[in-house]
Amino acid sequence: MAQVEASYTEDSIKSLDWKEHIRLRPGMYIGKLGDGSALDDGIYVLVKEAIDNSIDEHMMGYGKVIAIKVTDHRVEVRDYGRGIPLGKVVDCVSKINTGGKYDSGAFQKSVGLNGVGTKAVNALSSYFKVQSFRDGKTKVAEFCRGEITLDAAETTTEERNGTFVAFEPDNTIFKNFHFIPDYLDNLIWNYAYLNAGLTLSLNGNKFHSENGLKDLLLHKSDEENLRYPIIHLKGNDIEMAMTHANQYGEEYYSFVNGQNTTQGGTHLAAFREAVVKTIREFYKKDFDASDIRGSIVAAIAVRVQEPVFESQTKTKLGSLNVAPDGPTMRTFVNDFLKTELDNYLHRNPEVADALLKRILQSERERKEIAGIKKLANERAKKANLHNKKLRDCRIHLSDKKGDEDKMNNTMVFITEGDSASGSITKSRDVQTQAVFSLRGKPFNCFGHTKKVVYENEEFNLLQHALNIEDGLEGLRYRKIVIATDADVDGMHIRLLLLTYFLQFFPELVRNGHVYILDTPLFRVRNKKETIYCYSETERQAAVDKLGGKPEITRFKGLGEISPNEFAGFIGEDIRLEPVILQKDTKINELLNFYMGKNTPVRQQFIIDKLRIEKDLVMGNDPVA
């Protein structure tokens, strides 16, 4: 059959205006879209972009209060800064490369420097409103998907100076989206920590910090689990806080100009290097870097002129210098720690002693498992991991280069049993979805040291599949999805896996990488329509909708769902529940309750949950 040649003429050349380009390629502006189940999903980037302008006003010395309101599908932000100049209200939200950030006199060391943020919010919203209050006058403009629908004339007002922005994300782009309160709280708290003295409110709840990054670490950590008081140091354009805890791994929170750089960058790399160098020089001993940084909990924030980020969502800093004509980031951070951290340790010998004990403990633990670690790694190679345990995908988060959207959508399903693994393997997207098969129930590792990770074949192979043995930098999948049956055994396997992650790799959970796959419990159908239901309430609604006596199937295991059906549950409409550690969660207490000895309280908790499961399975109507 002859190949049809594509026509390539003047008509093939297309010019898109600003809003059309943003809507056609939203990933270039806000990263991945998502439905709100991940912390870095696009709807949270929209919220952040709307707030960033208000934060920039505060940083310039205008406005100490920002009020935010978020309902199911609407976001409102009101600041009390200077207000957008009235004659430029429309241009600032609808013309690319327009904004005050290009005037270095008006905004120094700003969060947003590319003149795109609010325009992206406008273009990707079904409703967008901006109103500026300035010196007794106000100006309002409204838009729909970037098209202006109201350009009101200036009027007088008695409102205080500032700016009001409201938007509703376009549900044709952000399908089935929902805001998770814990993610919003985390976002607003970060703003509070990085702007000590600023007061923010979210739906009437107050967010305020007087001690900056010290408060952040206290918020994120169990204070009783810390080995010594938090070291908190501040200088010109740099702030850091650090301690060591009774945990595994390294835990960092990094920021640039108020932006949470979740993927780190040059400033975090410089900090990790400077901590090792300073501590070696202080103790006059060449400690292994992993022993110094093991179990560290730290935060660093820097202010940079004209920062360069590696993506539009600004999650990784690429700047080599702190200013166009300033020192390198490496020199800037190292000089600060060399002076300030060294001085602190000399002035606080009790902290220096506690830090030394933690380093020596890490050194002992590393040497104790060195031999078994080598044997375990050799066993992992012989086990032919990628053929027997892991059905891998073709794209990985750690690829570094390639399609960023696809890398951010990579996931690995951890499941148990040949039938469940087989169903997912046959229905998955081989580009971005991998499957890791467990053999039976995992070992309860609560209370054990990391030695058990290498002694237990399942755990050792799992950490190799994820590539997290030496930290998260090589993590191969953006999402780690626990896919177990919706019964008591499945719940137990889920708890055992969560225990493994929380015990030895808590940063996976803290950084939003661990999820639970939500699969349907029921299929309700008649000859014309099939409805999949994820709860008893949905089942009853489906029965009412279809009427008569529809066929009702209760899925007792993932293996009972055919691959053709499964494709719909792990495709575009996949339902994932993120595993979130709330503000007051103490990991050790949490694991002790669920995985420790069967105390009477825990026994009653299990009995209550079993009763709920029994009621759900049986229901009021017979199920097949």
Secondary structure by P-SEA (a helix, b strand, c coil): cbbbbbbbccccbbbbcaaaaaaacccccccccccccccccaaaaaaaaaaaaaaaaaaaccccbbbbbbcccbbbbbbcccccccccaaaaacccccccccccccccccccccccaaaaaaaaccbbbbbbbcccbbbbbbbccccccccccbbbbccccbbbbbbbccccccccccccaaaaaaaaaaaaaacccbbbbcccbbbbbccaaaaaaaaacccccccccccccccccccccccccccccbbbbbbccccccccccaaaaaaaaaaaaaaaaaaccccccccccccccbbbbbbbccccccccccccccccccccccccaaaaaaaaaacaaaaaaaacaaaaaaaaaaaaaaaaaaaaaaaaaaaaaaaaaaaccccccccccccccccccccaaaaaabbbbbbccaaaaaaaaaccccccbbbbbbccccccccccccccccccaaaaaaaaaacccccccccccccccccccccaaaaaaaaaaaaaaaaccccccccccbbbbbbbcbbbbcccbbbbbccaaaaaaaaaaaccccbbbbbcccccccaaaaaaaaccbbbbbbbcccccccaaaaaaaacccccaaaaaaaaaaaaaaaaaaccccccc
